[in-house]
């Protein structure tokens, strides 16, 4: 059974940095798409960033230039480096691993990121 476990969330001051990680077990995902979503208070879930097996990345306009997504296939892990954090970044962040053609899709439990002023 596949499980995704996230870590790195917490409370941080505006302007600070956090790095989220998501480790998958039960299955390798070297050729999967890995994604980070978030849902802030009173907002719909939104895609933050994703990365393909070839290393191509996409970012939401709201985080472009501040966040960096990366992957380590040997560790079945995806990371989200978050810099220059703003109050608007406060949300529950979710990791998602998706196989080609939607052959599989798994989600982490979510981790809370709170940015205070």
Secondary structure, DSSP 4 states (H G I P E B T S, - for coil): --EEEEE--EEEETT--EEEEEEEESS--TTSEEEEEEE-TTS--EEEEEE-TT--EEE-TTTTTTEEEEEEGGGTEEEEEE-S--GGG-EEEEEEEE-GGGS-EEE---EEEEEE-
